[in-house]
């Protein structure tokens, strides 16, 4: 296969940036949500709670990127914050998948590590991954608060979580790129909230009540 010409390469870049820009504008409307989530995350972590994050494929990389910023730092030195990317526990992940099936790969870890009041953030471009839907149900059963980063909504994962941030783009690459933007902004809001996180209660907005019946999960799943 012949290599693309410089002109073709430039056209591909322009097309990608156009799709990215189109999805970026609506993301600005999520600023109040990310600010509130950041304050809630800071309060949870300073109170001894933890953040669990999970995703598949490229979303797994995004999940691990976020936890690295929290355990390490984003901009300024501060105390380490407890955040675990569930897919990165490779021995546990493969053992669970081997013994219980891949649909349980994250749910069983949520049951093991999650405590009431902890936070679970699930990342998915499709919003249909069965292992993430199972993890969301495990979070509800265990008293965790559950957020989702997804592609276009509604989708099964947004229906399973208390709140969600949906990127309105049919392009999975664009969705994942803006999930990374949202992760950085969420982390920055959390860091800014740390000095006052325990001084006043954090208001939360619940789009999906905890007692809402969970949908049945169809076989198969996306990323």
Phi, psi and omega in degrees: 000133181288144178291147178295145177288160177305322180294319179295319178298319179295322179294320178297317179297314181298319180297317180295315181296327177295316177295321179296315181296321181297323180277338183288324182301310178297335180298332178302330181290346180275358183305314179298325179294313180295324177296316180291319176298320179299317178294319179294320178297315179300316180296317179300312185290322178288340179274003179098005177276182180218161175253126172254137182228142180213150176191170179244146175060232179300328178291332174295319177297320178296319180298316181290328176299314181296313182295327177296321179295326183279317179289323175272251176199160176262298181242313188237153179295136176197177183298149176290146182243141187282113179214133185233126172271111191294330181289339184282349174278075194295321180293316177295317182301312183288326177295315179295315180299322181290320186270329187238352184097151185294337179297337181263003188302322180262324183300317181294325177290325176298318179294327182284315189260334186282143176232156178307131181096345175289170181242141174238124177247122182249131183245129182203132175286325184269328186075017182237001184298124186293328179290331176284323176296320177295322178296321178298318178296320178296324179295316178299316180297328183267001178081020176273155172268136191239124176245159177222139164256121182223180168278206185307139179248158003282159174205167184303325182289319178298327179291336183271345188253157178297316179217161180211159170237115184250131176268121186273076178212138176281353183267113182300327178296316179297318179302312182293322179297321180280337170297323177295318176302312181297323179296316178297317180294318178301314180297320180295318176297322178297316180297319179295329183278346186305315184299332183242011188299325182263000183279333182212151181294151179260127177283138178238147177247125184251114177275328180236113182296151185300325185278000181299131180301141181273139180290155175289142181267124177281153178300151179084178180180166180254196181265000000 
